């Protein structure tokens, strides 16, 4: 259980001792800097001085206004005496004390290095004061001050004699004094014979002095606020007698801790400081603070056995664990009552101080904890000591037993590291299961050892690879098998990596993670790691895959031959490791090729290749690594461009191939050979089909030159002669249709265009002209050969018009205009009959002729009307009927037309 302890009164310091181990702390926290004068000066203290009024007959001390002083303030009665002095060790005996009751300048056994001396031996009416302002925190709420007083005792009476005062006040946030922190927070001593009587005071030659005394103040209620400590000293008001004092203080947490070992201790002894009038020990079972626990009955009174007086509580072995509780904090506390000081304030005696001090009993046994790993994945295991340590349970010694043989393999001592490491490494002799024990020991003051042990089982798995080193060919695949020979890992897992720690992804083989299959392009160190779920220990094994790289083949020999010859090649390699050779015609695989018919000779022959040939040459090393390279054997077997077809005179480029030199020629129609030169390619423009000969030659540096003739024919497709056939040989205006045919020699396709805008690509067609009203029509023909070369022609065809025009009225009145009636035509007509009838069918006009030729009348209608027309003199005005019949010589068809004519007179 954990309790909150609230102490409101002055308390004398409590010292807690364990019979087995005592822990006393005198550290001065930074929460109250230089409160113990550890700086060797008066930093953080304020120094004051004043002149005391020379009449102090009242019941309380009267102080004038204080003035800020300096550390070198001197006594008015003797200017050579400094009244603020910080003393340093060693301690000396005060000269005004006796040998029987000596007073020393430092309190005994408190560990202080410096104290402050205030005042001087010479008398004056000076007053001196030091003050200290402190922000109260949990780290400084237990304030203890120590003082020893030396006063000259003149016997004036009252406050005319030298006086000493200590007072503790609370402050506002701005530093205004608000009053005492407690009614008993005041102490005063006057140096008159009545005040000096008893109470631990001693006299010597007119001087009175007290031994060192200490007062403790618990300021828990003021945490977060401010307090001020005031220490005052005055000389005799009549300037004849002096006095001085020694003062030092300490501010720390309001907890004092004692440590025990939860097993093995016989007793724990708690000792309160001397000087209190009454001691009461309690064990708190309630949930309230101790001072209230007594009132509500939740605290149990613990009687002492009187061995060392009532200030000592002895806890027997059976009760040690009981009083430890969850953390041993606040379970036991002591109620202290101090003796009456005899001080009076404003006529009222200052009450005696009473308060409570809690204890914290903590177990010295550490909470052991350690872990382990092996980052190098070998038998060297790293152990990590993670034991929870504190001020009360910090072991002096750690011991390690790694093999459960009862022998401590490693010992670590906090004063002498005998093993080198608090968290050691240990190389185990082999893989397997081990129980590792860690022991912590704390040496107690009685010579006993408070110890604790922790044991963990570790499993170091075994791993073995199927081989340590192997030599393979580049690109080959091999299987590396990991095994667990001792079988001490039931469900192992395997991972694979290279020497740099990069993960390797092997080819999966039937789900076997312990098999590593891979094709290798470079030499490789493979590291296999075995592990088990939940086990931090992993182990490695290493295999070396050494890859033999393919040597480079160097090939020399006949790479250009004439057709029908053999090629001989010589092979060497850069490393001289090839022992067998073979020629193959197909490209081998990049890796893993094999020799089916190996020969040891590096001289190989390629027999009569028919054309350019790629030959692959394989070389095999002594361990079976196969390298290959290729060579192209060029065979001089020339070739030429393919035959082609052109239009007459078009340019065409001819090429020769696969020869080292060329010659071109052809024979013309007269039988003459025409030389075309020695270029590889030539351009010709034949007008007729011509065959060209190309002669291709082999290398000129060969012992026996070789050549081959090849031929190419350029076919010439003639230009068509455009020829149009058509019937009839004129266009009948009344039936303007012609039958038309393209009869162009060498023509294979046609493009027609007619005068009426019609176009066609048919070779034969019938066309009806829509423009037959003109004297003639025309036809244009473009004829194409098979290559699209063409020629064109255009012809005109006459239009024969056999239609006639018959007016609907005429006026035979003799005015010379429209006086006669006849049909009008420009065509030659045959078998013509033209009759005009009256309404009764009588003929009033008749014209017949075997041939009517308009040319006779110059194709002039006025001339024809005058010569052939009806003048209507034999009839009266009115409507008459006409009928016209005729035909032309090309057609036997008779045309018969009839209508009416109006005679207007």
MIDOTOR-262331 format. One record per residue (C-alpha): x negated, y, z; residue number from 1. Coordinates in steps of 0.5 Angstrom, whole numbers, plus 500, padded with zeros to 3 digits. Example, Ala and Ser with C-alpha at 12.3 -4.5 7.8 and 13.67 -1.06 7.14 Angstrom:
2
ATOM     u     v     w     n
ATOM   475   491   516     1
ATOM   473   498   514     2
//
This chain:
905
ATOM     u     v     w     n
ATOM   500   500   500     1
ATOM   498   507   499     2
ATOM   500   513   503     3
ATOM   499   520   503     4
ATOM   496   523   509     5
ATOM   498   530   511     6
ATOM   493   533   517     7
ATOM   495   540   519     8
ATOM   490   541   525     9
ATOM   483   542   527    10
ATOM   480   535   527    11
ATOM   473   533   529    12
ATOM   470   529   524    13
ATOM   471   521   524    14
ATOM   465   516   523    15
ATOM   468   509   520    16
ATOM   463   504   521    17
ATOM   464   496   518    18
ATOM   460   491   522    19
ATOM   457   488   516    20
ATOM   456   495   512    21
ATOM   457   502   513    22
ATOM   458   508   508    23
ATOM   457   515   510    24
ATOM   457   520   505    25
ATOM   454   527   506    26
ATOM   455   530   499    27
ATOM   457   537   498    28
ATOM   462   537   492    29
ATOM   461   543   487    30
ATOM   468   545   489    31
ATOM   465   549   495    32
ATOM   458   551   492    33
ATOM   453   553   498    34
ATOM   458   552   503    35
ATOM   452   548   506    36
ATOM   447   553   504    37
ATOM   444   547   500    38
ATOM   441   553   495    39
ATOM   437   555   501    40
ATOM   440   562   501    41
ATOM   447   566   502    42
ATOM   450   565   495    43
ATOM   457   565   495    44
ATOM   457   568   502    45
ATOM   459   575   504    46
ATOM   455   578   509    47
ATOM   458   584   514    48
ATOM   455   589   519    49
ATOM   458   594   524    50
ATOM   457   598   530    51
ATOM   461   595   536    52
ATOM   465   600   540    53
ATOM   461   601   547    54
ATOM   467   599   551    55
ATOM   471   593   551    56
ATOM   474   592   557    57
ATOM   481   590   554    58
ATOM   484   583   553    59
ATOM   481   582   546    60
ATOM   475   584   542    61
ATOM   476   590   538    62
ATOM   472   591   532    63
ATOM   470   597   528    64
ATOM   471   597   520    65
ATOM   466   592   517    66
ATOM   461   594   512    67
ATOM   458   590   507    68
ATOM   451   588   509    69
ATOM   445   585   505    70
ATOM   441   578   507    71
ATOM   435   583   510    72
ATOM   440   586   515    73
ATOM   436   588   521    74
ATOM   438   589   529    75
ATOM   439   596   531    76
ATOM   435   594   537    77
ATOM   429   592   534    78
ATOM   428   594   526    79
ATOM   423   588   525    80
ATOM   428   583   527    81
ATOM   433   580   521    82
ATOM   439   578   523    83
ATOM   441   573   517    84
ATOM   436   568   516    85
ATOM   437   561   512    86
ATOM   433   556   516    87
ATOM   429   550   512    88
ATOM   427   543   515    89
ATOM   424   541   519    90
ATOM   428   542   526    91
ATOM   425   546   532    92
ATOM   427   546   539    93
ATOM   430   553   541    94
ATOM   426   557   546    95
ATOM   431   559   550    96
ATOM   433   551   551    97
ATOM   430   547   557    98
ATOM   426   540   556    99
ATOM   432   537   560   100
ATOM   437   539   555   101
ATOM   434   541   549   102
ATOM   437   545   543   103
ATOM   435   544   536   104
ATOM   436   548   530   105
ATOM   439   543   526   106
ATOM   445   538   528   107
ATOM   442   531   529   108
ATOM   443   526   524   109
ATOM   448   530   519   110
ATOM   443   530   513   111
ATOM   443   538   512   112
ATOM   437   541   509   113
ATOM   439   548   511   114
ATOM   442   552   516   115
ATOM   444   559   517   116
ATOM   442   563   523   117
ATOM   446   569   525   118
ATOM   444   575   530   119
ATOM   437   576   534   120
ATOM   434   576   541   121
ATOM   434   584   542   122
ATOM   440   587   545   123
ATOM   444   593   541   124
ATOM   451   594   540   125
ATOM   451   591   533   126
ATOM   456   586   530   127
ATOM   455   581   525   128
ATOM   460   577   520   129
ATOM   459   572   515   130
ATOM   465   570   511   131
ATOM   467   564   505   132
ATOM   473   564   501   133
ATOM   475   557   498   134
ATOM   480   555   493   135
ATOM   482   549   496   136
ATOM   483   542   492   137
ATOM   483   535   493   138
ATOM   475   535   493   139
ATOM   474   540   499   140
ATOM   480   540   503   141
ATOM   477   536   509   142
ATOM   472   542   512   143
ATOM   467   541   517   144
ATOM   463   546   520   145
ATOM   458   545   525   146
ATOM   455   551   530   147
ATOM   450   552   536   148
ATOM   451   558   540   149
ATOM   445   562   544   150
ATOM   448   568   548   151
ATOM   444   573   553   152
ATOM   449   573   559   153
ATOM   448   580   563   154
ATOM   455   579   567   155
ATOM   458   586   564   156
ATOM   465   582   564   157
ATOM   470   581   558   158
ATOM   468   583   551   159
ATOM   462   588   554   160
ATOM   458   581   554   161
ATOM   456   578   547   162
ATOM   461   574   544   163
ATOM   462   569   539   164
ATOM   468   567   534   165
ATOM   470   563   529   166
ATOM   477   564   525   167
ATOM   480   560   519   168
ATOM   485   564   515   169
ATOM   490   563   509   170
ATOM   489   568   503   171
ATOM   494   571   498   172
ATOM   492   570   490   173
ATOM   489   577   490   174
ATOM   485   575   497   175
ATOM   489   579   502   176
ATOM   489   575   509   177
ATOM   496   572   511   178
ATOM   494   569   517   179
ATOM   491   563   521   180
ATOM   492   556   517   181
ATOM   494   553   524   182
ATOM   495   556   531   183
ATOM   489   552   533   184
ATOM   484   555   528   185
ATOM   481   560   532   186
ATOM   475   559   537   187
ATOM   472   564   542   188
ATOM   466   564   547   189
ATOM   464   570   551   190
ATOM   457   570   555   191
ATOM   460   572   562   192
ATOM   459   567   568   193
ATOM   466   565   568   194
ATOM   466   563   561   195
ATOM   460   559   561   196
ATOM   462   555   567   197
ATOM   462   548   565   198
ATOM   464   545   558   199
ATOM   458   543   556   200
ATOM   454   549   556   201
ATOM   447   550   559   202
ATOM   443   556   562   203
ATOM   436   558   562   204
ATOM   433   564   565   205
ATOM   439   569   564   206
ATOM   441   565   557   207
ATOM   447   561   556   208
ATOM   447   556   550   209
ATOM   451   550   547   210
ATOM   449   544   544   211
ATOM   451   543   537   212
ATOM   459   542   536   213
ATOM   463   540   530   214
ATOM   470   542   528   215
ATOM   474   539   522   216
ATOM   480   542   519   217
ATOM   484   538   514   218
ATOM   487   543   509   219
ATOM   491   539   505   220
ATOM   497   543   506   221
ATOM   493   549   502   222
ATOM   491   545   496   223
ATOM   492   550   490   224
ATOM   491   556   495   225
ATOM   486   560   498   226
ATOM   483   560   505   227
ATOM   477   564   508   228
ATOM   472   562   514   229
ATOM   470   568   518   230
ATOM   464   567   523   231
ATOM   463   573   528   232
ATOM   457   575   533   233
ATOM   457   581   537   234
ATOM   451   584   542   235
ATOM   452   587   548   236
ATOM   457   593   548   237
ATOM   452   597   552   238
ATOM   446   595   547   239
ATOM   442   592   552   240
ATOM   443   584   551   241
ATOM   443   580   545   242
ATOM   445   573   542   243
ATOM   445   569   536   244
ATOM   448   562   533   245
ATOM   446   557   528   246
ATOM   452   555   523   247
ATOM   453   550   517   248
ATOM   459   547   514   249
ATOM   461   542   509   250
ATOM   467   541   505   251
ATOM   469   534   502   252
ATOM   475   530   500   253
ATOM   479   528   506   254
ATOM   478   521   505   255
ATOM   472   516   509   256
ATOM   471   510   506   257
ATOM   469   503   509   258
ATOM   467   497   505   259
ATOM   468   490   507   260
ATOM   467   483   504   261
ATOM   474   480   503   262
ATOM   471   473   505   263
ATOM   465   472   510   264
ATOM   466   478   514   265
ATOM   466   476   522   266
ATOM   469   483   524   267
ATOM   470   490   521   268
ATOM   468   496   526   269
ATOM   471   503   526   270
ATOM   468   508   530   271
ATOM   471   515   531   272
ATOM   467   521   533   273
ATOM   465   522   540   274
ATOM   468   529   544   275
ATOM   476   527   543   276
ATOM   480   527   549   277
ATOM   484   522   546   278
ATOM   484   516   541   279
ATOM   490   512   538   280
ATOM   490   507   533   281
ATOM   496   505   528   282
ATOM   497   500   522   283
ATOM   502   504   518   284
ATOM   508   499   515   285
ATOM   512   504   513   286
ATOM   513   509   507   287
ATOM   512   516   510   288
ATOM   506   519   512   289
ATOM   502   517   518   290
ATOM   505   523   523   291
ATOM   512   521   521   292
ATOM   511   514   521   293
ATOM   510   514   529   294
ATOM   516   518   530   295
ATOM   520   514   526   296
ATOM   517   507   529   297
ATOM   514   505   522   298
ATOM   507   505   525   299
ATOM   505   499   529   300
ATOM   500   501   535   301
ATOM   493   497   535   302
ATOM   490   497   542   303
ATOM   482   497   542   304
ATOM   479   491   546   305
ATOM   475   497   550   306
ATOM   468   494   547   307
ATOM   466   501   545   308
ATOM   471   505   548   309
ATOM   477   507   545   310
ATOM   474   511   540   311
ATOM   472   504   537   312
ATOM   477   499   533   313
ATOM   474   492   532   314
ATOM   478   488   526   315
ATOM   477   481   527   316
ATOM   476   476   521   317
ATOM   483   474   520   318
ATOM   486   481   520   319
ATOM   481   484   515   320
ATOM   485   481   509   321
ATOM   491   483   512   322
ATOM   489   491   513   323
ATOM   486   491   506   324
ATOM   493   491   503   325
ATOM   493   493   495   326
ATOM   487   497   495   327
ATOM   486   498   503   328
ATOM   488   505   503   329
ATOM   492   509   508   330
ATOM   493   502   512   331
ATOM   490   504   518   332
ATOM   489   511   521   333
ATOM   487   514   528   334
ATOM   491   520   532   335
ATOM   486   524   535   336
ATOM   487   529   541   337
ATOM   481   534   542   338
ATOM   480   537   549   339
ATOM   482   544   551   340
ATOM   477   550   548   341
ATOM   479   555   553   342
ATOM   480   560   548   343
ATOM   485   565   549   344
ATOM   489   569   544   345
ATOM   493   576   546   346
ATOM   494   573   553   347
ATOM   496   566   550   348
ATOM   491   560   551   349
ATOM   489   557   544   350
ATOM   493   550   544   351
ATOM   488   544   543   352
ATOM   488   541   536   353
ATOM   491   534   534   354
ATOM   491   531   528   355
ATOM   491   524   524   356
ATOM   485   521   520   357
ATOM   486   516   515   358
ATOM   481   510   513   359
ATOM   480   507   506   360
ATOM   478   500   507   361
ATOM   475   497   500   362
ATOM   473   490   498   363
ATOM   466   490   496   364
ATOM   467   484   492   365
ATOM   466   486   484   366
ATOM   472   484   479   367
ATOM   467   480   475   368
ATOM   468   480   467   369
ATOM   464   478   462   370
ATOM   465   477   454   371
ATOM   460   474   449   372
ATOM   459   474   442   373
ATOM   453   472   437   374
ATOM   453   477   431   375
ATOM   447   473   428   376
ATOM   451   467   428   377
ATOM   446   463   431   378
ATOM   444   460   437   379
ATOM   442   466   440   380
ATOM   449   468   444   381
ATOM   449   475   447   382
ATOM   453   476   453   383
ATOM   456   483   455   384
ATOM   457   484   463   385
ATOM   464   488   463   386
ATOM   464   487   471   387
ATOM   468   493   474   388
ATOM   464   497   479   389
ATOM   465   503   483   390
ATOM   461   506   489   391
ATOM   464   501   494   392
ATOM   463   494   490   393
ATOM   457   496   485   394
ATOM   453   489   486   395
ATOM   445   489   487   396
ATOM   444   483   484   397
ATOM   447   479   478   398
ATOM   445   472   476   399
ATOM   447   468   470   400
ATOM   447   460   469   401
ATOM   448   458   462   402
ATOM   447   451   462   403
ATOM   451   449   468   404
ATOM   445   445   471   405
ATOM   445   449   478   406
ATOM   439   453   476   407
ATOM   440   461   475   408
ATOM   437   462   468   409
ATOM   437   470   469   410
ATOM   437   474   475   411
ATOM   438   482   474   412
ATOM   436   486   480   413
ATOM   439   494   481   414
ATOM   432   496   484   415
ATOM   427   491   480   416
ATOM   430   488   473   417
ATOM   427   481   473   418
ATOM   430   479   467   419
ATOM   430   485   462   420
ATOM   437   486   461   421
ATOM   444   486   465   422
ATOM   447   484   459   423
ATOM   442   478   457   424
ATOM   442   474   451   425
ATOM   440   467   451   426
ATOM   438   462   446   427
ATOM   441   455   447   428
ATOM   438   449   445   429
ATOM   443   446   441   430
ATOM   450   447   439   431
ATOM   456   444   443   432
ATOM   460   446   449   433
ATOM   457   450   455   434
ATOM   460   452   462   435
ATOM   457   459   463   436
ATOM   457   462   470   437
ATOM   456   469   472   438
ATOM   455   471   480   439
ATOM   455   478   483   440
ATOM   452   479   490   441
ATOM   452   485   495   442
ATOM   447   485   500   443
ATOM   450   487   507   444
ATOM   447   491   512   445
ATOM   448   485   517   446
ATOM   444   481   512   447
ATOM   450   477   509   448
ATOM   451   477   502   449
ATOM   458   478   499   450
ATOM   458   474   493   451
ATOM   463   473   487   452
ATOM   463   468   481   453
ATOM   466   467   474   454
ATOM   465   461   469   455
ATOM   467   461   462   456
ATOM   467   455   457   457
ATOM   464   457   450   458
ATOM   464   452   444   459
ATOM   458   453   439   460
ATOM   460   450   433   461
ATOM   455   446   429   462
ATOM   454   447   421   463
ATOM   450   443   416   464
ATOM   450   444   409   465
ATOM   449   439   403   466
ATOM   442   442   401   467
ATOM   437   447   403   468
ATOM   434   449   397   469
ATOM   436   447   389   470
ATOM   433   449   382   471
ATOM   438   449   377   472
ATOM   439   452   370   473
ATOM   442   459   369   474
ATOM   449   459   368   475
ATOM   450   452   371   476
ATOM   455   450   377   477
ATOM   453   446   383   478
ATOM   457   444   389   479
ATOM   455   446   396   480
ATOM   458   442   402   481
ATOM   459   445   409   482
ATOM   460   440   414   483
ATOM   461   439   422   484
ATOM   456   434   424   485
ATOM   458   433   431   486
ATOM   465   434   430   487
ATOM   466   439   436   488
ATOM   470   444   432   489
ATOM   477   441   431   490
ATOM   480   446   426   491
ATOM   474   449   423   492
ATOM   474   455   418   493
ATOM   469   457   413   494
ATOM   467   463   410   495
ATOM   461   464   405   496
ATOM   457   470   404   497
ATOM   450   472   400   498
ATOM   444   475   404   499
ATOM   447   482   404   500
ATOM   453   480   407   501
ATOM   457   481   401   502
ATOM   463   476   401   503
ATOM   463   471   396   504
ATOM   469   468   392   505
ATOM   467   460   391   506
ATOM   471   456   385   507
ATOM   477   453   389   508
ATOM   476   446   389   509
ATOM   482   442   391   510
ATOM   484   447   397   511
ATOM   477   445   401   512
ATOM   474   451   404   513
ATOM   468   447   406   514
ATOM   466   446   399   515
ATOM   463   452   395   516
ATOM   463   451   387   517
ATOM   460   457   383   518
ATOM   456   458   377   519
ATOM   450   462   378   520
ATOM   447   467   373   521
ATOM   441   469   378   522
ATOM   438   466   384   523
ATOM   442   467   390   524
ATOM   442   465   398   525
ATOM   448   463   400   526
ATOM   450   463   408   527
ATOM   456   459   410   528
ATOM   459   461   417   529
ATOM   463   456   421   530
ATOM   469   459   426   531
ATOM   475   457   430   532
ATOM   481   461   431   533
ATOM   480   464   438   534
ATOM   473   462   439   535
ATOM   468   468   438   536
ATOM   462   464   437   537
ATOM   460   463   429   538
ATOM   455   459   426   539
ATOM   451   460   420   540
ATOM   447   455   415   541
ATOM   443   458   409   542
ATOM   442   454   402   543
ATOM   437   457   397   544
ATOM   440   457   390   545
ATOM   434   458   385   546
ATOM   436   459   378   547
ATOM   431   458   372   548
ATOM   432   463   367   549
ATOM   432   461   360   550
ATOM   425   463   356   551
ATOM   425   467   350   552
ATOM   424   463   344   553
ATOM   420   466   338   554
ATOM   421   463   331   555
ATOM   417   464   325   556
ATOM   417   461   318   557
ATOM   420   461   311   558
ATOM   426   465   312   559
ATOM   427   467   304   560
ATOM   427   461   299   561
ATOM   429   460   292   562
ATOM   435   455   291   563
ATOM   434   448   292   564
ATOM   427   449   296   565
ATOM   426   447   304   566
ATOM   425   452   309   567
ATOM   420   450   315   568
ATOM   420   454   322   569
ATOM   415   454   328   570
ATOM   418   455   335   571
ATOM   414   457   341   572
ATOM   417   460   348   573
ATOM   414   465   352   574
ATOM   413   461   358   575
ATOM   411   455   355   576
ATOM   416   450   359   577
ATOM   420   448   353   578
ATOM   419   440   352   579
ATOM   424   438   346   580
ATOM   427   442   340   581
ATOM   433   441   336   582
ATOM   436   444   330   583
ATOM   444   445   329   584
ATOM   448   448   325   585
ATOM   454   450   329   586
ATOM   453   456   335   587
ATOM   452   452   341   588
ATOM   456   455   348   589
ATOM   452   460   352   590
ATOM   450   456   357   591
ATOM   450   448   358   592
ATOM   448   446   351   593
ATOM   445   439   350   594
ATOM   440   436   345   595
ATOM   443   430   342   596
ATOM   437   429   337   597
ATOM   431   432   341   598
ATOM   424   432   338   599
ATOM   418   434   341   600
ATOM   415   438   335   601
ATOM   416   445   335   602
ATOM   415   445   327   603
ATOM   422   444   324   604
ATOM   425   443   317   605
ATOM   431   446   314   606
ATOM   433   442   307   607
ATOM   435   445   301   608
ATOM   440   450   304   609
ATOM   445   451   298   610
ATOM   446   459   300   611
ATOM   444   463   306   612
ATOM   445   459   312   613
ATOM   445   461   320   614
ATOM   441   455   323   615
ATOM   441   455   331   616
ATOM   434   452   334   617
ATOM   435   449   341   618
ATOM   429   448   346   619
ATOM   430   444   353   620
ATOM   425   445   359   621
ATOM   423   439   363   622
ATOM   429   440   368   623
ATOM   434   440   363   624
ATOM   435   448   362   625
ATOM   437   449   354   626
ATOM   436   455   351   627
ATOM   437   457   344   628
ATOM   436   462   339   629
ATOM   438   463   331   630
ATOM   435   464   325   631
ATOM   438   466   318   632
ATOM   435   463   312   633
ATOM   436   467   306   634
ATOM   437   463   299   635
ATOM   436   467   293   636
ATOM   442   465   289   637
ATOM   444   472   286   638
ATOM   451   474   284   639
ATOM   455   479   281   640
ATOM   461   483   281   641
ATOM   468   480   279   642
ATOM   471   480   272   643
ATOM   475   487   271   644
ATOM   480   490   266   645
ATOM   480   497   264   646
ATOM   483   502   259   647
ATOM   478   503   253   648
ATOM   472   508   255   649
ATOM   474   508   262   650
ATOM   468   508   267   651
ATOM   467   501   271   652
ATOM   461   500   276   653
ATOM   458   493   276   654
ATOM   454   490   282   655
ATOM   448   485   283   656
ATOM   448   481   289   657
ATOM   443   477   293   658
ATOM   437   478   289   659
ATOM   430   482   290   660
ATOM   430   485   283   661
ATOM   435   486   277   662
ATOM   436   487   270   663
ATOM   442   488   266   664
ATOM   444   487   258   665
ATOM   450   486   253   666
ATOM   450   484   246   667
ATOM   455   489   242   668
ATOM   459   487   236   669
ATOM   453   487   231   670
ATOM   450   482   235   671
ATOM   445   487   238   672
ATOM   442   486   245   673
ATOM   443   493   249   674
ATOM   438   493   255   675
ATOM   442   497   261   676
ATOM   436   497   266   677
ATOM   434   494   272   678
ATOM   438   498   277   679
ATOM   442   494   282   680
ATOM   448   497   280   681
ATOM   450   500   273   682
ATOM   456   504   270   683
ATOM   459   502   263   684
ATOM   465   505   259   685
ATOM   466   500   254   686
ATOM   472   501   248   687
ATOM   473   493   247   688
ATOM   472   487   252   689
ATOM   465   486   253   690
ATOM   461   481   257   691
ATOM   455   483   261   692
ATOM   449   479   263   693
ATOM   445   480   270   694
ATOM   439   477   271   695
ATOM   437   476   279   696
ATOM   430   475   281   697
ATOM   427   472   288   698
ATOM   421   475   292   699
ATOM   415   478   288   700
ATOM   410   475   293   701
ATOM   412   468   292   702
ATOM   407   463   289   703
ATOM   413   461   284   704
ATOM   418   466   282   705
ATOM   425   465   281   706
ATOM   431   468   277   707
ATOM   438   466   276   708
ATOM   443   469   270   709
ATOM   450   471   272   710
ATOM   455   474   267   711
ATOM   461   479   268   712
ATOM   466   481   263   713
ATOM   470   487   263   714
ATOM   476   486   259   715
ATOM   479   492   255   716
ATOM   486   493   255   717
ATOM   488   497   248   718
ATOM   492   504   249   719
ATOM   499   502   246   720
ATOM   502   505   239   721
ATOM   508   508   241   722
ATOM   514   506   235   723
ATOM   521   507   236   724
ATOM   526   503   232   725
ATOM   534   505   231   726
ATOM   540   504   228   727
ATOM   544   507   224   728
ATOM   539   512   221   729
ATOM   544   518   223   730
ATOM   548   520   229   731
ATOM   556   519   227   732
ATOM   559   525   231   733
ATOM   565   522   232   734
ATOM   562   515   235   735
ATOM   555   518   237   736
ATOM   552   511   239   737
ATOM   545   508   237   738
ATOM   541   502   238   739
ATOM   534   503   240   740
ATOM   528   499   241   741
ATOM   521   500   243   742
ATOM   516   496   238   743
ATOM   510   499   241   744
ATOM   504   495   240   745
ATOM   500   493   246   746
ATOM   506   496   250   747
ATOM   508   493   256   748
ATOM   513   498   259   749
ATOM   517   504   257   750
ATOM   519   511   259   751
ATOM   525   514   255   752
ATOM   527   521   255   753
ATOM   533   524   250   754
ATOM   535   530   248   755
ATOM   542   530   252   756
ATOM   537   529   258   757
ATOM   538   522   259   758
ATOM   532   517   261   759
ATOM   531   510   262   760
ATOM   525   505   262   761
ATOM   529   499   259   762
ATOM   525   496   253   763
ATOM   532   496   249   764
ATOM   538   500   250   765
ATOM   544   503   246   766
ATOM   545   510   248   767
ATOM   551   515   246   768
ATOM   549   522   245   769
ATOM   553   527   249   770
ATOM   550   533   244   771
ATOM   552   530   237   772
ATOM   555   537   236   773
ATOM   548   540   234   774
ATOM   545   538   227   775
ATOM   540   533   230   776
ATOM   538   530   237   777
ATOM   531   527   239   778
ATOM   528   521   242   779
ATOM   521   521   246   780
ATOM   518   515   248   781
ATOM   512   514   253   782
ATOM   509   507   252   783
ATOM   504   504   257   784
ATOM   500   498   257   785
ATOM   498   493   263   786
ATOM   494   498   267   787
ATOM   498   504   266   788
ATOM   495   507   260   789
ATOM   500   510   255   790
ATOM   501   514   249   791
ATOM   508   518   247   792
ATOM   512   520   240   793
ATOM   518   524   239   794
ATOM   523   523   233   795
ATOM   529   527   231   796
ATOM   535   524   228   797
ATOM   541   528   224   798
ATOM   548   528   226   799
ATOM   553   527   221   800
ATOM   560   530   223   801
ATOM   566   527   219   802
ATOM   571   531   223   803
ATOM   575   537   220   804
ATOM   579   543   223   805
ATOM   586   545   221   806
ATOM   589   552   223   807
ATOM   596   552   226   808
ATOM   598   558   222   809
ATOM   596   563   217   810
ATOM   599   570   214   811
ATOM   599   569   206   812
ATOM   601   577   206   813
ATOM   596   579   201   814
ATOM   591   583   206   815
ATOM   585   579   204   816
ATOM   585   576   212   817
ATOM   588   569   213   818
ATOM   592   569   206   819
ATOM   590   561   205   820
ATOM   591   555   209   821
ATOM   586   549   208   822
ATOM   583   544   213   823
ATOM   575   546   214   824
ATOM   569   541   214   825
ATOM   562   541   213   826
ATOM   562   533   211   827
ATOM   562   530   205   828
ATOM   569   526   205   829
ATOM   572   521   200   830
ATOM   579   518   198   831
ATOM   582   525   201   832
ATOM   590   526   201   833
ATOM   592   533   204   834
ATOM   600   534   203   835
ATOM   604   540   206   836
ATOM   612   538   207   837
ATOM   618   542   209   838
ATOM   623   540   214   839
ATOM   627   536   209   840
ATOM   620   532   207   841
ATOM   619   535   201   842
ATOM   612   536   199   843
ATOM   610   544   198   844
ATOM   603   543   197   845
ATOM   598   537   195   846
ATOM   591   536   195   847
ATOM   588   529   193   848
ATOM   580   528   191   849
ATOM   576   522   191   850
ATOM   570   526   194   851
ATOM   570   532   197   852
ATOM   563   535   198   853
ATOM   562   542   202   854
ATOM   556   543   199   855
ATOM   559   545   192   856
ATOM   562   550   196   857
ATOM   555   552   200   858
ATOM   559   549   206   859
ATOM   562   556   206   860
ATOM   569   556   209   861
ATOM   572   562   205   862
ATOM   569   560   199   863
ATOM   573   553   200   864
ATOM   579   556   202   865
ATOM   579   561   196   866
ATOM   578   555   191   867
ATOM   582   549   195   868
ATOM   587   553   199   869
ATOM   595   553   199   870
ATOM   597   561   198   871
ATOM   605   559   201   872
ATOM   608   563   195   873
ATOM   613   558   194   874
ATOM   616   558   201   875
ATOM   618   562   206   876
ATOM   616   564   213   877
ATOM   617   558   218   878
ATOM   614   551   220   879
ATOM   612   546   216   880
ATOM   609   539   217   881
ATOM   602   537   214   882
ATOM   598   530   213   883
ATOM   591   529   212   884
ATOM   588   522   210   885
ATOM   580   521   209   886
ATOM   574   517   210   887
ATOM   566   517   209   888
ATOM   562   512   205   889
ATOM   559   509   211   890
ATOM   565   507   214   891
ATOM   571   504   211   892
ATOM   576   506   217   893
ATOM   581   511   214   894
ATOM   582   517   218   895
ATOM   590   520   219   896
ATOM   591   526   222   897
ATOM   598   530   222   898
ATOM   601   536   225   899
ATOM   605   543   224   900
ATOM   603   549   221   901
ATOM   607   556   221   902
ATOM   607   560   215   903
ATOM   608   568   217   904
ATOM   610   573   212   905
//
